Amino acid sequence: MFIKIRRDTLIILMLAFLLIVSGRVMGYMAFAASTDTDQGVPITGVIIKGNDVVPTDSIRSNIYQSGLRPGSYIKGDTLVTGKRELPLSEAITNAEKFATLTTIPGTRLTPIAAADVKVDTKSGSVTVNVIEDWSNVQVNTTVPGASYNSG
C-alpha cells in the first residue's frame, strides 16, 4: 500500500517544497512592503512601434529628451522630471516633435513623417507609433566639394 521512498529522496522533495513556498512568501512580502509612490505614477518605459529602418534606441533617446523617461513621474496632468515640471500635453507634443526629428545614425536623413505618442496615466507606459515615409526624404548622392577623381 505504501510507496517506498528512500529517506534522501524524501529530504530532497521536502527541501524543494520548502524553497518553493518560501520563494512565494518572499515575493508576496516584497510586493506588500513596496513603497507606494506619493509622488505620482512613475514612467515605466517607452514602447516604440512602426519603425523599420530608424533604430529604436535613436527614437527612444529623442523621446527621453522630451521628459518622458524612467525617473520622471506623472502627477495629475503634470509631468515631473528631475529638472522641471511641465504639463503632460506639452510633453506629449514635444515627444511627437522630437520623434520626427530622429535621424538614421551616421546620416542626416529623417524618414519619420509623423509620430503618435500615448501615455497611460495609470501604468506609466509610453507608446510611440511612428510612420516612416521615404517619399519626402531628400537624399543627396553627391557631396559638395568632394572629388571622386582618382588621379
Rosetta blueprint (number, residue, H / E / L):
1 M L
2 F L
3 I L
4 K L
5 I L
6 R L
7 R H
8 D H
9 T H
10 L H
11 I H
12 I H
13 L H
14 M H
15 L H
16 A H
17 F H
18 L H
19 L H
20 I H
21 V H
22 S H
23 G H
24 R H
25 V H
26 M H
27 G H
28 Y H
29 M H
30 A H
31 F H
32 A H
33 A H
34 S L
35 T L
36 D L
37 T L
38 D L
39 Q L
40 G L
41 V E
42 P E
43 I L
44 T L
45 G E
46 V E
47 I E
48 I E
49 K E
50 G L
51 N L
52 D L
53 V L
54 V L
55 P L
56 T H
57 D H
58 S H
59 I H
60 R H
61 S H
62 N H
63 I H
64 Y H
65 Q H
66 S L
67 G L
68 L L
69 R L
70 P L
71 G L
72 S L
73 Y E
74 I E
75 K E
76 G L
77 D L
78 T E
79 L E
80 V E
81 T L
82 G L
83 K L
84 R L
85 E E
86 L E
87 P E
88 L H
89 S H
90 E H
91 A H
92 I H
93 T H
94 N H
95 A H
96 E H
97 K H
98 F H
99 A H
100 T H
101 L L
102 T L
103 T L
104 I L
105 P L
106 G L
107 T L
108 R L
109 L L
110 T L
111 P L
112 I E
113 A E
114 A E
115 A E
116 D E
117 V E
118 K E
119 V E
120 D L
121 T L
122 K L
123 S L
124 G L
125 S E
126 V E
127 T E
128 V E
129 N E
130 V E
131 I E
132 E E
133 D L
134 W H
135 S H
136 N H
137 V L
138 Q L
139 V L
140 N L
141 T L
142 T L
143 V L
144 P L
145 G L
146 A L
147 S L
148 Y L
149 N L
150 S L
151 G L
